Each structure stands twice: as structure tokens, then as C-alpha cells.
């Protein structure tokens, strides 16, 4: 096995496509549900099954990004170690990469995606988690896995009793690293303080870092298997077992309907309520469900690749999108936001009250997704070619 493994790119590419569906909904669909947190969910408002399911399919994206970022990080470090690169140089590259990803989220993504509000989103979690990996990557793999699993198990105990609204340094740090938070608001009225721009932290670093650390462990394990003739069959089998274990844990937690749900408990026994798990912050049920599904999908992909190996520079859309994930992320957000505003339909601004109770916005978002994938596919292939032709350029950090 080499350091460019097709199933990993396929899995990342699939996550990019599902993410595009969700982000198209953010721009074009006013009925897109966002109540995947105890802080945002109103039990009095019923969840439309179709709208919920489309949104739910995208929940796997952020765990895949963090997890496979850890896997790719393990590959990158191992490759540099084999080339004789010093540990200090490796750390410097990780530092630059993490800071650049963080900078893009703090600047471009906020300007394009969240005018009138400052948000720390998934790229911030990835960038900061990468910085945490600089010292923590030196831990033995087993110790890192134990630490990551302990973080997942304990994360709910760090949750505050309510959504963090205060402006103290302690609250800010708690929201950034452990929970979620919304700043610049009066804690009693919910209105902006002195005209300040609202500030939201959506992805607390520590629980999302745990997913990166687990992905790092997978990468280290795959590197150790690269000389085995039956490596892909073995990986497929182990991932299948991990997937079943994750889904079993999810089912047990949702059945118990208590700790592990991040207080977003089931209201009834409908399939919607079973799948309505907390993403903000990620609950144990959410993490087990999404990483379990990812493991099952990757198990199939490794088995498929054993019989249908894909070249590193293949032309399949999932492979191309997976190998240009950061570029795709930035480009598709800009495309959706610009298109929706130019067409005057951003978040359904042209929809009547009657239309708001239909799936017209969803249909519009799905059409926008299809068009965006067609448009971005050749552009992403071009970007991949440019990146491969300039391996020492700044593009290597992305």
C-alpha cells in the first residue's frame, strides 16, 4: 500500500458531495433544518422527514474531514520521515498548514458565508486540531487512541447547562475548546451588545481533535500494513467490525436515552428522533453513528479497490473531489453564495408563505448541487494537476 490510497480519497470525495448538498440548502432552501443541538432545537416544531433526512446525510462530512485529515497527516509525516526530514521541519510544516487553514476560515469563509456575523466553523477546528497534533503526535499510537476515546466519552460532562452567552475569558475558552458559544449578545435579551457583531463558535476543538487523532491512528496502522499482500482485505474486515461496533454503541445510547445524547434526547420512537443526534457539540451518539457509517462505507471501498484498483491520478469525480478537498470547500461555498445572491433567491427570499411549506427550496438546492458538481469537476482536475506540477509551492499546505 502506498501513501495515496484510493478508498480514502473516495470517502473524502463522497463527503464533499454530501456537504455540497447541505451547503446548497443553506443558500437556496429556507426549510433546511438546523436543530441538531439541544441549544437550537425547538421540540414544538415538527421535523419534516424529507428535509431532515437530506440534512442528516451531511452529518457524516465533518467527522470524515477531521478523521481523514488525521490519516493524511500520518501519511505525510511518515513520508517526510522516510525522506530524512527533521522533526523540527515536520513540526514547522504542520504549524504553517494549521495556521493557513485557520486563516482562510477566519477571513475568506467568514466574509463570503457569514456577513453580519463572525463564525468559527469546521476549518477552524481542523486548523487548531492540527496544531494540537504537533506535540501529541509523539505519543505512542495506543496512548493517543485511549486519550481520544476518553475525550469522546467525557465530552458531554463538560457541557454547560445552557448555551454560553457571557463574555468572560473563561466562557470564551470553554466554548472554543470544549462546548459551543455565542458571544456579543446580552444574556437576558439576546440582543447584540452595543452594536457588536455576534460571534459564534460552532466546532469546539477538543472533541473534534479526538476524531483527527483516531484518523491518525488509522493512518499509522495502514502504514504498518503496506507490505502485506492481503492488506486491503484485512483493512476491509477490520473496518467492518469497527463500523458494526460504532453503530451498536449508537443504538445502545439512543435506546438508553440519557448520557451520550448531549441532552438532545428522543421525543418518541420515530426514525427521525432516533437519528436526531447532537452535532453542536458532537455527542457520543453522533460520533459513534457517523464514524461507524464511515467505517462501513470505507470497508466496502477497500474491498472494491482490491478488485478494481484506481490509479492515483484517476478521473472519477469522488477521487478528484477527495484529492482537492480544501479547494473544493472554498470554491463551492463561494459559488453557492454568489449564485444565490445574484439570482435573488438567497435562503428563499423570493418564496411565498405557501411555498415555504413545500419542498421547492429543497428541489432548488439539489439542482444547484448538481450544477455546481458539473462546473467544479473540471476545475478541480485542473487544480490537482497544477498542485502536482508544483509540489514545493504553498499549495502543498492545503
Secondary structure, DSSP 4 states (H G I P E B T S, - for coil): --SS-HHHHHHHHHHHHHHHHHHHHHHH-TT-----STTT--TTSPPPHHHHHHHHHTTHHHHHHHHHHHHHHHHHHHHHHHTT--HHHHHHHHHHHHHHHHHHIIIIIHHHH-TTEEEE-HHHHHHHHHHHHHHHTTS-HHHHHHHHHHHHHHGGGG--SS-B----HHHHHHHHHTS-EEESB-TTT-PBSTTPPEEEE-S-HHHHHHHHHHHHHHHHHHHHTTT-TTHHHHHHHHHHHHHHHHHHHHHHHHHHTSTTSTT---SSSSHHHHH---TTTTPHHHHHHHHHHHHHHHHHHHHHHHHSPPPTT---HHHHHHHTHHHHHHHHHHHHHHHHHHTT-GGGTT--TTGGGSSHHHHHHHHHHHHHHHHHHHHHHHHHHHHHH-TTSGGGG-
